[in-house]
Amino acid sequence: MKKDIIISTILIAIASLLSVLFFWTNNFVLFVLLFFLSVIMLVIGKSKVELKTFIFCSFSGALAESLAVFFGSWTYKNPGILNVPLWLFILWGIASIFMVRVFLFFKRNVKESL
């Protein structure tokens, strides 16, 4: 994993978190912002495996949260599909790619330092 990709990934993750903090009350605006950030993130990586990971984790993460909402663990003030906001699907995808890239970055750097 190149350092420029990991730096841009970290910046996108921070931008995603800031977007949620500032725009969580407007589901449409937040969805558009996160969608834009996720497209940038996936284009930078140019990986079909990352795209598949993004899609799988988007749905499985949001579904898990939907189950938690259903069983009363928490609620969302602006629910959408399955009692969770639509933007949450994209946020789960972004988080999954972030975690994979950070893992690969540290894995490579630990091997090189040994």
C-alpha positions in Angstrom: 0.0 0.0 0.0 1.5 3.3 -1.1 1.8 6.1 1.4 -0.2 8.5 -0.8 -3.1 6.1 -0.9 -3.1 5.6 2.9 -2.9 9.4 3.4 -5.8 10.0 1.1 -7.7 7.2 2.8 -7.2 8.7 6.2 -8.3 12.1 4.9 -11.4 10.6 3.4 -12.2 8.8 6.6 -11.8 12.1 8.6 -13.9 13.9 6.0 -16.6 11.2 6.4 -16.7 11.5 10.1 -16.8 15.3 9.9 -19.7 15.0 7.4 -21.6 12.8 9.8 -21.0 15.2 12.7 -22.2 18.3 10.8 -24.8 16.9 8.4 -26.5 14.0 10.3 -29.8 15.9 10.4 -30.0 16.1 6.6 -30.1 12.5 5.3 -30.0 13.6 1.6 -27.0 15.9 1.9 -25.1 13.5 4.0 -25.9 10.6 1.6 -24.6 12.7 -1.3 -21.4 13.7 0.5 -20.6 10.2 1.6 -21.4 8.8 -1.8 -18.9 11.3 -3.4 -16.2 10.5 -0.8 -16.8 6.7 -1.3 -16.4 7.1 -5.1 -13.1 8.9 -4.6 -11.9 6.3 -2.2 -12.7 3.4 -4.5 -11.3 5.1 -7.6 -8.0 5.8 -5.8 -7.7 2.1 -4.9 -8.8 0.8 -8.3 -9.6 -2.6 -6.8 -12.4 -5.0 -7.6 -11.9 -6.7 -4.3 -12.3 -3.4 -2.5 -15.5 -2.7 -4.4 -16.9 -6.1 -3.4 -15.7 -5.5 0.2 -17.4 -2.1 0.1 -20.7 -3.5 -1.1 -20.7 -6.5 1.3 -19.8 -4.4 4.3 -22.2 -1.7 3.4 -25.2 -4.0 3.5 -24.0 -6.3 6.3 -23.1 -3.4 8.6 -26.3 -1.5 8.0 -28.3 -4.7 8.4 -26.6 -5.4 11.7 -27.5 -1.9 12.9 -31.0 -2.4 11.7 -31.3 -5.5 13.8 -29.9 -3.6 16.8 -32.5 -0.9 16.3 -35.3 -3.5 15.9 -34.3 -5.1 19.2 -34.2 -1.7 21.0 -30.4 -1.3 21.4 -30.6 2.2 20.0 -32.5 4.4 17.6 -31.7 7.0 14.9 -33.4 10.4 14.9 -33.6 10.4 11.0 -34.3 6.7 10.1 -34.7 5.7 6.5 -34.5 2.2 5.1 -34.8 -0.6 7.7 -34.9 2.0 10.5 -31.4 3.3 9.8 -30.5 6.3 7.7 -29.6 5.6 4.1 -26.2 7.2 4.5 -25.2 4.6 7.1 -24.8 2.0 4.3 -22.2 4.1 2.6 -20.5 4.9 5.9 -20.1 1.2 6.7 -18.5 0.7 3.2 -16.1 3.6 3.8 -15.1 2.2 7.2 -14.5 -1.2 5.8 -12.2 0.0 3.1 -10.4 2.3 5.6 -9.8 -0.7 7.9 -8.5 -3.0 5.1 -6.1 -0.3 3.8 -4.8 0.5 7.2 -4.3 -3.2 8.0 -2.4 -3.7 4.7 -0.3 -0.6 5.3 0.8 -1.8 8.7 1.3 -5.4 7.5 3.6 -4.3 4.8 5.6 -1.8 7.0 6.0 -4.4 9.8 7.4 -6.9 7.3 9.8 -4.3 5.9 11.1 -3.4 9.3 11.9 -6.9 10.3 
